[in-house]
Amino acid sequence: MKFPREKREARTVAQPPPEAAQRVDGGGAWGPTQFDLPDGNGSNSQAILIVSLIGIVILLIIAGLWALAYFQFT
């Protein structure tokens, strides 16, 4: 048994507030975003550098603690 499809008109579910048209930076139409968006040119080298440096420091700390424990208990 087949039923005919109902036709519905497309409508906007939610609209940004009227003052959103004047906002230039600091977020989208709904207000400031929680995170900084990447650069428009797609470059995120600063974030990669920071994460890499933090990872290297953590690895050095782990290696130092391992060496300390190794020489203390042998």
CHARMM internal coordinates of N, CA and C (Angstrom, degrees):
IC EDIT
DIST 1 N 1 CA 1.4471
DIST 1 CA 1 C 1.5316
ANGL 1 N 1 CA 1 C 108.07
DIST 1 C 2 N 1.2986
ANGL 1 CA 1 C 2 N 117.10
DIHE 1 N 1 CA 1 C 2 N 125.10
DIST 2 N 2 CA 1.4613
ANGL 1 C 2 N 2 CA 121.59
DIHE 1 CA 1 C 2 N 2 CA -178.51
DIST 2 CA 2 C 1.5129
ANGL 2 N 2 CA 2 C 109.79
DIHE 1 C 2 N 2 CA 2 C -112.91
DIST 2 C 3 N 1.3331
ANGL 2 CA 2 C 3 N 112.81
DIHE 2 N 2 CA 2 C 3 N 135.82
DIST 3 N 3 CA 1.4558
ANGL 2 C 3 N 3 CA 119.14
DIHE 2 CA 2 C 3 N 3 CA 176.77
DIST 3 CA 3 C 1.5214
ANGL 3 N 3 CA 3 C 108.77
DIHE 2 C 3 N 3 CA 3 C -106.36
DIST 3 C 4 N 1.3100
ANGL 3 CA 3 C 4 N 117.67
DIHE 3 N 3 CA 3 C 4 N 145.31
DIST 4 N 4 CA 1.4748
ANGL 3 C 4 N 4 CA 118.81
DIHE 3 CA 3 C 4 N 4 CA 178.09
DIST 4 CA 4 C 1.5348
ANGL 4 N 4 CA 4 C 110.27
DIHE 3 C 4 N 4 CA 4 C -70.89
DIST 4 C 5 N 1.3183
ANGL 4 CA 4 C 5 N 115.02
DIHE 4 N 4 CA 4 C 5 N 145.09
DIST 5 N 5 CA 1.4681
ANGL 4 C 5 N 5 CA 119.99
DIHE 4 CA 4 C 5 N 5 CA 179.66
DIST 5 CA 5 C 1.5125
ANGL 5 N 5 CA 5 C 110.21
DIHE 4 C 5 N 5 CA 5 C -70.90
DIST 5 C 6 N 1.3175
ANGL 5 CA 5 C 6 N 114.56
DIHE 5 N 5 CA 5 C 6 N 138.15
DIST 6 N 6 CA 1.4602
ANGL 5 C 6 N 6 CA 118.72
DIHE 5 CA 5 C 6 N 6 CA 176.52
DIST 6 CA 6 C 1.5126
ANGL 6 N 6 CA 6 C 109.62
DIHE 5 C 6 N 6 CA 6 C -79.96
DIST 6 C 7 N 1.2954
ANGL 6 CA 6 C 7 N 117.06
DIHE 6 N 6 CA 6 C 7 N 136.98
DIST 7 N 7 CA 1.4611
ANGL 6 C 7 N 7 CA 121.93
DIHE 6 CA 6 C 7 N 7 CA 176.87
DIST 7 CA 7 C 1.5183
ANGL 7 N 7 CA 7 C 108.03
DIHE 6 C 7 N 7 CA 7 C -96.21
DIST 7 C 8 N 1.3499
ANGL 7 CA 7 C 8 N 114.17
DIHE 7 N 7 CA 7 C 8 N 125.52
DIST 8 N 8 CA 1.4589
ANGL 7 C 8 N 8 CA 119.23
DIHE 7 CA 7 C 8 N 8 CA 178.02
DIST 8 CA 8 C 1.5141
ANGL 8 N 8 CA 8 C 108.67
DIHE 7 C 8 N 8 CA 8 C -123.86
DIST 8 C 9 N 1.2955
ANGL 8 CA 8 C 9 N 115.66
DIHE 8 N 8 CA 8 C 9 N 144.75
DIST 9 N 9 CA 1.4641
ANGL 8 C 9 N 9 CA 119.57
DIHE 8 CA 8 C 9 N 9 CA 178.06
DIST 9 CA 9 C 1.5284
ANGL 9 N 9 CA 9 C 109.31
DIHE 8 C 9 N 9 CA 9 C -79.26
DIST 9 C 10 N 1.3207
ANGL 9 CA 9 C 10 N 115.34
DIHE 9 N 9 CA 9 C 10 N 143.06
DIST 10 N 10 CA 1.4592
ANGL 9 C 10 N 10 CA 120.56
DIHE 9 CA 9 C 10 N 10 CA 178.23
DIST 10 CA 10 C 1.5198
ANGL 10 N 10 CA 10 C 108.91
DIHE 9 C 10 N 10 CA 10 C -74.01
DIST 10 C 11 N 1.3216
ANGL 10 CA 10 C 11 N 115.86
DIHE 10 N 10 CA 10 C 11 N 136.83
DIST 11 N 11 CA 1.4536
ANGL 10 C 11 N 11 CA 120.11
DIHE 10 CA 10 C 11 N 11 CA 178.48
DIST 11 CA 11 C 1.5214
ANGL 11 N 11 CA 11 C 109.24
DIHE 10 C 11 N 11 CA 11 C -144.27
DIST 11 C 12 N 1.3170
ANGL 11 CA 11 C 12 N 115.47
DIHE 11 N 11 CA 11 C 12 N 156.21
DIST 12 N 12 CA 1.4503
ANGL 11 C 12 N 12 CA 121.00
DIHE 11 CA 11 C 12 N 12 CA -179.79
DIST 12 CA 12 C 1.5151
ANGL 12 N 12 CA 12 C 109.03
DIHE 11 C 12 N 12 CA 12 C -77.79
DIST 12 C 13 N 1.3280
ANGL 12 CA 12 C 13 N 115.87
DIHE 12 N 12 CA 12 C 13 N 129.68
DIST 13 N 13 CA 1.4574
ANGL 12 C 13 N 13 CA 119.97
DIHE 12 CA 12 C 13 N 13 CA -177.72
DIST 13 CA 13 C 1.5247
ANGL 13 N 13 CA 13 C 109.98
DIHE 12 C 13 N 13 CA 13 C -78.50
DIST 13 C 14 N 1.3224
ANGL 13 CA 13 C 14 N 116.58
DIHE 13 N 13 CA 13 C 14 N -45.36
DIST 14 N 14 CA 1.4606
ANGL 13 C 14 N 14 CA 120.63
DIHE 13 CA 13 C 14 N 14 CA 179.68
DIST 14 CA 14 C 1.5165
ANGL 14 N 14 CA 14 C 108.53
DIHE 13 C 14 N 14 CA 14 C -140.36
DIST 14 C 15 N 1.2878
ANGL 14 CA 14 C 15 N 116.67
DIHE 14 N 14 CA 14 C 15 N 143.28
DIST 15 N 15 CA 1.4594
ANGL 14 C 15 N 15 CA 121.35
DIHE 14 CA 14 C 15 N 15 CA 179.07
DIST 15 CA 15 C 1.5167
ANGL 15 N 15 CA 15 C 109.39
DIHE 14 C 15 N 15 CA 15 C -119.01
DIST 15 C 16 N 1.3421
ANGL 15 CA 15 C 16 N 116.62
DIHE 15 N 15 CA 15 C 16 N 144.05
DIST 16 N 16 CA 1.4614
ANGL 15 C 16 N 16 CA 118.43
DIHE 15 CA 15 C 16 N 16 CA 175.23
DIST 16 CA 16 C 1.5182
ANGL 16 N 16 CA 16 C 110.38
DIHE 15 C 16 N 16 CA 16 C -65.76
DIST 16 C 17 N 1.3162
ANGL 16 CA 16 C 17 N 116.59
DIHE 16 N 16 CA 16 C 17 N 157.93
DIST 17 N 17 CA 1.4577
ANGL 16 C 17 N 17 CA 118.57
DIHE 16 CA 16 C 17 N 17 CA 179.34
DIST 17 CA 17 C 1.5216
ANGL 17 N 17 CA 17 C 111.42
DIHE 16 C 17 N 17 CA 17 C -64.08
DIST 17 C 18 N 1.3274
ANGL 17 CA 17 C 18 N 118.11
DIHE 17 N 17 CA 17 C 18 N 156.01
DIST 18 N 18 CA 1.4639
ANGL 17 C 18 N 18 CA 120.77
DIHE 17 CA 17 C 18 N 18 CA -176.30
DIST 18 CA 18 C 1.5291
ANGL 18 N 18 CA 18 C 113.55
DIHE 17 C 18 N 18 CA 18 C -61.55
DIST 18 C 19 N 1.3314
ANGL 18 CA 18 C 19 N 117.51
DIHE 18 N 18 CA 18 C 19 N -30.57
DIST 19 N 19 CA 1.4647
ANGL 18 C 19 N 19 CA 119.00
DIHE 18 CA 18 C 19 N 19 CA -178.64
DIST 19 CA 19 C 1.5213
ANGL 19 N 19 CA 19 C 112.16
DIHE 18 C 19 N 19 CA 19 C -73.73
DIST 19 C 20 N 1.3253
ANGL 19 CA 19 C 20 N 118.22
DIHE 19 N 19 CA 19 C 20 N -6.28
DIST 20 N 20 CA 1.4543
ANGL 19 C 20 N 20 CA 120.97
DIHE 19 CA 19 C 20 N 20 CA -179.31
DIST 20 CA 20 C 1.5250
ANGL 20 N 20 CA 20 C 112.20
DIHE 19 C 20 N 20 CA 20 C -67.87
DIST 20 C 21 N 1.3170
ANGL 20 CA 20 C 21 N 118.30
DIHE 20 N 20 CA 20 C 21 N -20.40
DIST 21 N 21 CA 1.4625
ANGL 20 C 21 N 21 CA 120.70
DIHE 20 CA 20 C 21 N 21 CA -179.43
DIST 21 CA 21 C 1.5214
ANGL 21 N 21 CA 21 C 111.50
DIHE 20 C 21 N 21 CA 21 C -67.03
DIST 21 C 22 N 1.3297
ANGL 21 CA 21 C 22 N 118.58
DIHE 21 N 21 CA 21 C 22 N -26.42
DIST 22 N 22 CA 1.4586
ANGL 21 C 22 N 22 CA 120.86
DIHE 21 CA 21 C 22 N 22 CA -178.62
DIST 22 CA 22 C 1.5211
ANGL 22 N 22 CA 22 C 113.26
DIHE 21 C 22 N 22 CA 22 C -86.58
DIST 22 C 23 N 1.3150
ANGL 22 CA 22 C 23 N 118.74
DIHE 22 N 22 CA 22 C 23 N -13.37
DIST 23 N 23 CA 1.4652
ANGL 22 C 23 N 23 CA 120.88
DIHE 22 CA 22 C 23 N 23 CA -176.76
DIST 23 CA 23 C 1.5231
ANGL 23 N 23 CA 23 C 110.36
DIHE 22 C 23 N 23 CA 23 C -72.02
DIST 23 C 24 N 1.3075
ANGL 23 CA 23 C 24 N 115.92
DIHE 23 N 23 CA 23 C 24 N 131.62
DIST 24 N 24 CA 1.4591
ANGL 23 C 24 N 24 CA 120.31
DIHE 23 CA 23 C 24 N 24 CA -179.25
DIST 24 CA 24 C 1.5117
ANGL 24 N 24 CA 24 C 110.28
DIHE 23 C 24 N 24 CA 24 C -106.72
DIST 24 C 25 N 1.3478
ANGL 24 CA 24 C 25 N 117.83
DIHE 24 N 24 CA 24 C 25 N -54.12
DIST 25 N 25 CA 1.4489
ANGL 24 C 25 N 25 CA 119.52
DIHE 24 CA 24 C 25 N 25 CA 177.69
DIST 25 CA 25 C 1.5132
ANGL 25 N 25 CA 25 C 108.58
DIHE 24 C 25 N 25 CA 25 C -130.33
DIST 25 C 26 N 1.3131
ANGL 25 CA 25 C 26 N 116.18
DIHE 25 N 25 CA 25 C 26 N 177.68
DIST 26 N 26 CA 1.4549
ANGL 25 C 26 N 26 CA 119.90
DIHE 25 CA 25 C 26 N 26 CA -178.94
DIST 26 CA 26 C 1.5034
ANGL 26 N 26 CA 26 C 112.28
DIHE 25 C 26 N 26 CA 26 C 91.12
DIST 26 C 27 N 1.3039
ANGL 26 CA 26 C 27 N 117.85
DIHE 26 N 26 CA 26 C 27 N 17.70
DIST 27 N 27 CA 1.4500
ANGL 26 C 27 N 27 CA 119.45
DIHE 26 CA 26 C 27 N 27 CA 175.34
DIST 27 CA 27 C 1.5078
ANGL 27 N 27 CA 27 C 112.15
DIHE 26 C 27 N 27 CA 27 C 129.66
DIST 27 C 28 N 1.3002
ANGL 27 CA 27 C 28 N 113.99
DIHE 27 N 27 CA 27 C 28 N -175.33
DIST 28 N 28 CA 1.4510
ANGL 27 C 28 N 28 CA 120.41
DIHE 27 CA 27 C 28 N 28 CA -178.10
DIST 28 CA 28 C 1.5156
ANGL 28 N 28 CA 28 C 111.60
DIHE 27 C 28 N 28 CA 28 C -89.65
DIST 28 C 29 N 1.2903
ANGL 28 CA 28 C 29 N 114.39
DIHE 28 N 28 CA 28 C 29 N -159.03
DIST 29 N 29 CA 1.4627
ANGL 28 C 29 N 29 CA 119.60
DIHE 28 CA 28 C 29 N 29 CA -177.29
DIST 29 CA 29 C 1.5197
ANGL 29 N 29 CA 29 C 112.57
DIHE 28 C 29 N 29 CA 29 C -67.30
DIST 29 C 30 N 1.3354
ANGL 29 CA 29 C 30 N 116.84
DIHE 29 N 29 CA 29 C 30 N -22.99
DIST 30 N 30 CA 1.4608
ANGL 29 C 30 N 30 CA 120.06
DIHE 29 CA 29 C 30 N 30 CA -177.26
DIST 30 CA 30 C 1.5171
ANGL 30 N 30 CA 30 C 112.98
DIHE 29 C 30 N 30 CA 30 C -93.49
DIST 30 C 31 N 1.3279
ANGL 30 CA 30 C 31 N 117.65
DIHE 30 N 30 CA 30 C 31 N -0.85
DIST 31 N 31 CA 1.4544
ANGL 30 C 31 N 31 CA 119.68
DIHE 30 CA 30 C 31 N 31 CA 178.53
DIST 31 CA 31 C 1.5112
ANGL 31 N 31 CA 31 C 110.92
DIHE 30 C 31 N 31 CA 31 C 126.30
DIST 31 C 32 N 1.3239
ANGL 31 CA 31 C 32 N 116.61
DIHE 31 N 31 CA 31 C 32 N -172.66
DIST 32 N 32 CA 1.4581
ANGL 31 C 32 N 32 CA 119.66
DIHE 31 CA 31 C 32 N 32 CA -177.18
DIST 32 CA 32 C 1.5162
ANGL 32 N 32 CA 32 C 111.90
DIHE 31 C 32 N 32 CA 32 C -64.96
DIST 32 C 33 N 1.3114
ANGL 32 CA 32 C 33 N 115.57
DIHE 32 N 32 CA 32 C 33 N 146.33
DIST 33 N 33 CA 1.4549
ANGL 32 C 33 N 33 CA 119.47
DIHE 32 CA 32 C 33 N 33 CA 178.02
DIST 33 CA 33 C 1.5199
ANGL 33 N 33 CA 33 C 109.34
DIHE 32 C 33 N 33 CA 33 C -87.13
DIST 33 C 34 N 1.3281
ANGL 33 CA 33 C 34 N 116.45
DIHE 33 N 33 CA 33 C 34 N 158.61
DIST 34 N 34 CA 1.4551
ANGL 33 C 34 N 34 CA 121.00
DIHE 33 CA 33 C 34 N 34 CA -178.35
DIST 34 CA 34 C 1.5242
ANGL 34 N 34 CA 34 C 111.11
DIHE 33 C 34 N 34 CA 34 C -74.94
DIST 34 C 35 N 1.3335
ANGL 34 CA 34 C 35 N 116.66
DIHE 34 N 34 CA 34 C 35 N -32.78
DIST 35 N 35 CA 1.4596
ANGL 34 C 35 N 35 CA 121.09
DIHE 34 CA 34 C 35 N 35 CA -176.08
DIST 35 CA 35 C 1.5221
ANGL 35 N 35 CA 35 C 109.42
DIHE 34 C 35 N 35 CA 35 C -119.16
DIST 35 C 36 N 1.3084
ANGL 35 CA 35 C 36 N 116.21
DIHE 35 N 35 CA 35 C 36 N 153.15
DIST 36 N 36 CA 1.4564
ANGL 35 C 36 N 36 CA 120.68
DIHE 35 CA 35 C 36 N 36 CA 173.45
DIST 36 CA 36 C 1.5174
ANGL 36 N 36 CA 36 C 108.64
DIHE 35 C 36 N 36 CA 36 C -72.50
DIST 36 C 37 N 1.3004
ANGL 36 CA 36 C 37 N 116.18
DIHE 36 N 36 CA 36 C 37 N 134.38
DIST 37 N 37 CA 1.4514
ANGL 36 C 37 N 37 CA 120.26
DIHE 36 CA 36 C 37 N 37 CA 178.35
DIST 37 CA 37 C 1.5141
ANGL 37 N 37 CA 37 C 109.26
DIHE 36 C 37 N 37 CA 37 C -81.48
DIST 37 C 38 N 1.3411
ANGL 37 CA 37 C 38 N 118.38
DIHE 37 N 37 CA 37 C 38 N 153.99
DIST 38 N 38 CA 1.4619
ANGL 37 C 38 N 38 CA 119.48
DIHE 37 CA 37 C 38 N 38 CA 179.16
DIST 38 CA 38 C 1.5231
ANGL 38 N 38 CA 38 C 111.33
DIHE 37 C 38 N 38 CA 38 C -65.28
DIST 38 C 39 N 1.3147
ANGL 38 CA 38 C 39 N 115.73
DIHE 38 N 38 CA 38 C 39 N 163.89
DIST 39 N 39 CA 1.4569
ANGL 38 C 39 N 39 CA 120.72
DIHE 38 CA 38 C 39 N 39 CA 179.00
DIST 39 CA 39 C 1.5181
ANGL 39 N 39 CA 39 C 110.03
DIHE 38 C 39 N 39 CA 39 C -59.24
DIST 39 C 40 N 1.3142
ANGL 39 CA 39 C 40 N 114.82
DIHE 39 N 39 CA 39 C 40 N 154.00
DIST 40 N 40 CA 1.4546
ANGL 39 C 40 N 40 CA 119.50
DIHE 39 CA 39 C 40 N 40 CA -179.99
DIST 40 CA 40 C 1.5115
ANGL 40 N 40 CA 40 C 113.27
DIHE 39 C 40 N 40 CA 40 C -64.12
DIST 40 C 41 N 1.3306
ANGL 40 CA 40 C 41 N 117.00
DIHE 40 N 40 CA 40 C 41 N -28.31
DIST 41 N 41 CA 1.4654
ANGL 40 C 41 N 41 CA 119.26
DIHE 40 CA 40 C 41 N 41 CA -179.46
DIST 41 CA 41 C 1.5232
ANGL 41 N 41 CA 41 C 112.04
DIHE 40 C 41 N 41 CA 41 C -85.20
DIST 41 C 42 N 1.3214
ANGL 41 CA 41 C 42 N 117.89
DIHE 41 N 41 CA 41 C 42 N 2.36
DIST 42 N 42 CA 1.4572
ANGL 41 C 42 N 42 CA 121.36
DIHE 41 CA 41 C 42 N 42 CA 176.06
DIST 42 CA 42 C 1.5154
ANGL 42 N 42 CA 42 C 114.09
DIHE 41 C 42 N 42 CA 42 C 84.65
DIST 42 C 43 N 1.3079
ANGL 42 CA 42 C 43 N 118.32
DIHE 42 N 42 CA 42 C 43 N 7.30
DIST 43 N 43 CA 1.4580
ANGL 42 C 43 N 43 CA 120.78
DIHE 42 CA 42 C 43 N 43 CA -178.37
DIST 43 CA 43 C 1.5266
ANGL 43 N 43 CA 43 C 109.41
DIHE 42 C 43 N 43 CA 43 C -88.78
DIST 43 C 44 N 1.3073
ANGL 43 CA 43 C 44 N 115.47
DIHE 43 N 43 CA 43 C 44 N 122.51
DIST 44 N 44 CA 1.4632
ANGL 43 C 44 N 44 CA 120.10
DIHE 43 CA 43 C 44 N 44 CA 175.85
DIST 44 CA 44 C 1.5222
ANGL 44 N 44 CA 44 C 109.19
DIHE 43 C 44 N 44 CA 44 C -129.05
DIST 44 C 45 N 1.3209
ANGL 44 CA 44 C 45 N 116.56
DIHE 44 N 44 CA 44 C 45 N 39.21
DIST 45 N 45 CA 1.4632
ANGL 44 C 45 N 45 CA 121.25
DIHE 44 CA 44 C 45 N 45 CA -176.10
DIST 45 CA 45 C 1.5202
ANGL 45 N 45 CA 45 C 111.67
DIHE 44 C 45 N 45 CA 45 C -65.81
DIST 45 C 46 N 1.3220
ANGL 45 CA 45 C 46 N 118.04
DIHE 45 N 45 CA 45 C 46 N -31.19
DIST 46 N 46 CA 1.4622
ANGL 45 C 46 N 46 CA 119.52
DIHE 45 CA 45 C 46 N 46 CA 179.46
DIST 46 CA 46 C 1.5280
ANGL 46 N 46 CA 46 C 110.23
DIHE 45 C 46 N 46 CA 46 C -66.26
DIST 46 C 47 N 1.3156
ANGL 46 CA 46 C 47 N 117.86
DIHE 46 N 46 CA 46 C 47 N -41.49
DIST 47 N 47 CA 1.4659
ANGL 46 C 47 N 47 CA 120.80
DIHE 46 CA 46 C 47 N 47 CA 178.74
DIST 47 CA 47 C 1.5219
ANGL 47 N 47 CA 47 C 110.53
DIHE 46 C 47 N 47 CA 47 C -65.73
DIST 47 C 48 N 1.3267
ANGL 47 CA 47 C 48 N 116.99
DIHE 47 N 47 CA 47 C 48 N -39.73
DIST 48 N 48 CA 1.4651
ANGL 47 C 48 N 48 CA 120.27
DIHE 47 CA 47 C 48 N 48 CA 178.72
DIST 48 CA 48 C 1.5229
ANGL 48 N 48 CA 48 C 110.06
DIHE 47 C 48 N 48 CA 48 C -64.10
DIST 48 C 49 N 1.3323
ANGL 48 CA 48 C 49 N 117.04
DIHE 48 N 48 CA 48 C 49 N -41.81
DIST 49 N 49 CA 1.4595
ANGL 48 C 49 N 49 CA 120.93
DIHE 48 CA 48 C 49 N 49 CA 179.94
DIST 49 CA 49 C 1.5272
ANGL 49 N 49 CA 49 C 111.42
DIHE 48 C 49 N 49 CA 49 C -63.23
DIST 49 C 50 N 1.3247
ANGL 49 CA 49 C 50 N 117.15
DIHE 49 N 49 CA 49 C 50 N -44.46
DIST 50 N 50 CA 1.4652
ANGL 49 C 50 N 50 CA 121.13
DIHE 49 CA 49 C 50 N 50 CA -178.96
DIST 50 CA 50 C 1.5314
ANGL 50 N 50 CA 50 C 110.54
DIHE 49 C 50 N 50 CA 50 C -63.60
DIST 50 C 51 N 1.3179
ANGL 50 CA 50 C 51 N 117.03
DIHE 50 N 50 CA 50 C 51 N -46.27
DIST 51 N 51 CA 1.4672
ANGL 50 C 51 N 51 CA 120.73
DIHE 50 CA 50 C 51 N 51 CA -179.38
DIST 51 CA 51 C 1.5250
ANGL 51 N 51 CA 51 C 110.46
DIHE 50 C 51 N 51 CA 51 C -64.53
DIST 51 C 52 N 1.3353
ANGL 51 CA 51 C 52 N 116.98
DIHE 51 N 51 CA 51 C 52 N -39.12
DIST 52 N 52 CA 1.4659
ANGL 51 C 52 N 52 CA 120.28
DIHE 51 CA 51 C 52 N 52 CA 178.49
DIST 52 CA 52 C 1.5201
ANGL 52 N 52 CA 52 C 111.22
DIHE 51 C 52 N 52 CA 52 C -64.19
DIST 52 C 53 N 1.3274
ANGL 52 CA 52 C 53 N 116.81
DIHE 52 N 52 CA 52 C 53 N -44.62
DIST 53 N 53 CA 1.4666
ANGL 52 C 53 N 53 CA 119.83
DIHE 52 CA 52 C 53 N 53 CA 179.98
DIST 53 CA 53 C 1.5251
ANGL 53 N 53 CA 53 C 111.66
DIHE 52 C 53 N 53 CA 53 C -63.52
DIST 53 C 54 N 1.3135
ANGL 53 CA 53 C 54 N 116.51
DIHE 53 N 53 CA 53 C 54 N -41.25
DIST 54 N 54 CA 1.4747
ANGL 53 C 54 N 54 CA 119.77
DIHE 53 CA 53 C 54 N 54 CA 178.10
DIST 54 CA 54 C 1.5291
ANGL 54 N 54 CA 54 C 109.98
DIHE 53 C 54 N 54 CA 54 C -63.50
DIST 54 C 55 N 1.3310
ANGL 54 CA 54 C 55 N 117.18
DIHE 54 N 54 CA 54 C 55 N -41.21
DIST 55 N 55 CA 1.4586
ANGL 54 C 55 N 55 CA 120.59
DIHE 54 CA 54 C 55 N 55 CA 178.85
DIST 55 CA 55 C 1.5201
ANGL 55 N 55 CA 55 C 112.17
DIHE 54 C 55 N 55 CA 55 C -63.70
DIST 55 C 56 N 1.3337
ANGL 55 CA 55 C 56 N 116.56
DIHE 55 N 55 CA 55 C 56 N -40.99
DIST 56 N 56 CA 1.4642
ANGL 55 C 56 N 56 CA 120.14
DIHE 55 CA 55 C 56 N 56 CA 178.70
DIST 56 CA 56 C 1.5232
ANGL 56 N 56 CA 56 C 110.79
DIHE 55 C 56 N 56 CA 56 C -64.28
DIST 56 C 57 N 1.3237
ANGL 56 CA 56 C 57 N 116.76
DIHE 56 N 56 CA 56 C 57 N -42.86
DIST 57 N 57 CA 1.4710
ANGL 56 C 57 N 57 CA 120.28
DIHE 56 CA 56 C 57 N 57 CA 179.20
DIST 57 CA 57 C 1.5239
ANGL 57 N 57 CA 57 C 110.51
DIHE 56 C 57 N 57 CA 57 C -61.86
DIST 57 C 58 N 1.3210
ANGL 57 CA 57 C 58 N 117.19
DIHE 57 N 57 CA 57 C 58 N -43.03
DIST 58 N 58 CA 1.4720
ANGL 57 C 58 N 58 CA 120.59
DIHE 57 CA 57 C 58 N 58 CA -179.86
DIST 58 CA 58 C 1.5303
ANGL 58 N 58 CA 58 C 110.28
DIHE 57 C 58 N 58 CA 58 C -64.45
DIST 58 C 59 N 1.3323
ANGL 58 CA 58 C 59 N 116.63
DIHE 58 N 58 CA 58 C 59 N -41.57
DIST 59 N 59 CA 1.4637
ANGL 58 C 59 N 59 CA 119.01
DIHE 58 CA 58 C 59 N 59 CA 177.80
DIST 59 CA 59 C 1.5233
ANGL 59 N 59 CA 59 C 111.65
DIHE 58 C 59 N 59 CA 59 C -64.12
DIST 59 C 60 N 1.3189
ANGL 59 CA 59 C 60 N 117.69
DIHE 59 N 59 CA 59 C 60 N -39.86
DIST 60 N 60 CA 1.4663
ANGL 59 C 60 N 60 CA 120.29
DIHE 59 CA 59 C 60 N 60 CA 177.21
DIST 60 CA 60 C 1.5267
ANGL 60 N 60 CA 60 C 111.93
DIHE 59 C 60 N 60 CA 60 C -63.58
DIST 60 C 61 N 1.3157
ANGL 60 CA 60 C 61 N 116.94
DIHE 60 N 60 CA 60 C 61 N -39.58
DIST 61 N 61 CA 1.4679
ANGL 60 C 61 N 61 CA 120.57
DIHE 60 CA 60 C 61 N 61 CA 178.09
DIST 61 CA 61 C 1.5312
ANGL 61 N 61 CA 61 C 109.94
DIHE 60 C 61 N 61 CA 61 C -64.03
DIST 61 C 62 N 1.3332
ANGL 61 CA 61 C 62 N 116.74
DIHE 61 N 61 CA 61 C 62 N -44.40
DIST 62 N 62 CA 1.4636
ANGL 61 C 62 N 62 CA 119.91
DIHE 61 CA 61 C 62 N 62 CA 179.50
DIST 62 CA 62 C 1.5283
ANGL 62 N 62 CA 62 C 110.20
DIHE 61 C 62 N 62 CA 62 C -62.87
DIST 62 C 63 N 1.3424
ANGL 62 CA 62 C 63 N 116.94
DIHE 62 N 62 CA 62 C 63 N -43.61
DIST 63 N 63 CA 1.4649
ANGL 62 C 63 N 63 CA 120.10
DIHE 62 CA 62 C 63 N 63 CA 179.96
DIST 63 CA 63 C 1.5262
ANGL 63 N 63 CA 63 C 110.55
DIHE 62 C 63 N 63 CA 63 C -64.02
DIST 63 C 64 N 1.3281
ANGL 63 CA 63 C 64 N 118.00
DIHE 63 N 63 CA 63 C 64 N -39.31
DIST 64 N 64 CA 1.4568
ANGL 63 C 64 N 64 CA 121.27
DIHE 63 CA 63 C 64 N 64 CA 178.03
DIST 64 CA 64 C 1.5093
ANGL 64 N 64 CA 64 C 112.27
DIHE 63 C 64 N 64 CA 64 C -64.98
DIST 64 C 65 N 1.3084
ANGL 64 CA 64 C 65 N 116.94
DIHE 64 N 64 CA 64 C 65 N -43.20
DIST 65 N 65 CA 1.4643
ANGL 64 C 65 N 65 CA 120.21
DIHE 64 CA 64 C 65 N 65 CA 178.31
DIST 65 CA 65 C 1.5246
ANGL 65 N 65 CA 65 C 111.01
DIHE 64 C 65 N 65 CA 65 C -65.89
DIST 65 C 66 N 1.3326
ANGL 65 CA 65 C 66 N 116.65
DIHE 65 N 65 CA 65 C 66 N -38.60
DIST 66 N 66 CA 1.4577
ANGL 65 C 66 N 66 CA 119.39
DIHE 65 CA 65 C 66 N 66 CA 178.10
DIST 66 CA 66 C 1.5333
ANGL 66 N 66 CA 66 C 110.51
DIHE 65 C 66 N 66 CA 66 C -64.34
DIST 66 C 67 N 1.3306
ANGL 66 CA 66 C 67 N 116.79
DIHE 66 N 66 CA 66 C 67 N -43.95
DIST 67 N 67 CA 1.4663
ANGL 66 C 67 N 67 CA 120.31
DIHE 66 CA 66 C 67 N 67 CA 179.71
DIST 67 CA 67 C 1.5242
ANGL 67 N 67 CA 67 C 110.43
DIHE 66 C 67 N 67 CA 67 C -64.23
DIST 67 C 68 N 1.3100
ANGL 67 CA 67 C 68 N 117.57
DIHE 67 N 67 CA 67 C 68 N -40.93
DIST 68 N 68 CA 1.4644
ANGL 67 C 68 N 68 CA 121.33
DIHE 67 CA 67 C 68 N 68 CA 178.23
DIST 68 CA 68 C 1.5251
ANGL 68 N 68 CA 68 C 110.62
DIHE 67 C 68 N 68 CA 68 C -61.41
DIST 68 C 69 N 1.3139
ANGL 68 CA 68 C 69 N 116.62
DIHE 68 N 68 CA 68 C 69 N -46.91
DIST 69 N 69 CA 1.4639
ANGL 68 C 69 N 69 CA 120.45
DIHE 68 CA 68 C 69 N 69 CA 179.64
DIST 69 CA 69 C 1.5263
ANGL 69 N 69 CA 69 C 110.67
DIHE 68 C 69 N 69 CA 69 C -65.80
DIST 69 C 70 N 1.3104
ANGL 69 CA 69 C 70 N 118.04
DIHE 69 N 69 CA 69 C 70 N -38.08
DIST 70 N 70 CA 1.4604
ANGL 69 C 70 N 70 CA 121.74
DIHE 69 CA 69 C 70 N 70 CA -179.37
DIST 70 CA 70 C 1.5244
ANGL 70 N 70 CA 70 C 111.00
DIHE 69 C 70 N 70 CA 70 C -62.95
DIST 70 C 71 N 1.3337
ANGL 70 CA 70 C 71 N 116.19
DIHE 70 N 70 CA 70 C 71 N -46.68
DIST 71 N 71 CA 1.4635
ANGL 70 C 71 N 71 CA 118.56
DIHE 70 CA 70 C 71 N 71 CA -177.42
DIST 71 CA 71 C 1.5360
ANGL 71 N 71 CA 71 C 112.64
DIHE 70 C 71 N 71 CA 71 C -78.48
DIST 71 C 72 N 1.3141
ANGL 71 CA 71 C 72 N 118.30
DIHE 71 N 71 CA 71 C 72 N -21.47
DIST 72 N 72 CA 1.4562
ANGL 71 C 72 N 72 CA 120.51
DIHE 71 CA 71 C 72 N 72 CA 177.23
DIST 72 CA 72 C 1.5249
ANGL 72 N 72 CA 72 C 111.42
DIHE 71 C 72 N 72 CA 72 C -74.91
DIST 72 C 73 N 1.3330
ANGL 72 CA 72 C 73 N 116.69
DIHE 72 N 72 CA 72 C 73 N -37.32
DIST 73 N 73 CA 1.4584
ANGL 72 C 73 N 73 CA 120.20
DIHE 72 CA 72 C 73 N 73 CA -172.22
DIST 73 CA 73 C 1.5236
ANGL 73 N 73 CA 73 C 113.66
DIHE 72 C 73 N 73 CA 73 C -102.38
DIST 73 C 74 N 1.3393
ANGL 73 CA 73 C 74 N 117.98
DIHE 73 N 73 CA 73 C 74 N 6.95
DIST 74 N 74 CA 1.4742
ANGL 73 C 74 N 74 CA 118.76
DIHE 73 CA 73 C 74 N 74 CA 176.27
DIST 74 CA 74 C 1.5063
ANGL 74 N 74 CA 74 C 110.86
DIHE 73 C 74 N 74 CA 74 C -119.31
END
COOR INIT
IC SEED 1 N 1 CA 1 C
IC BUILD
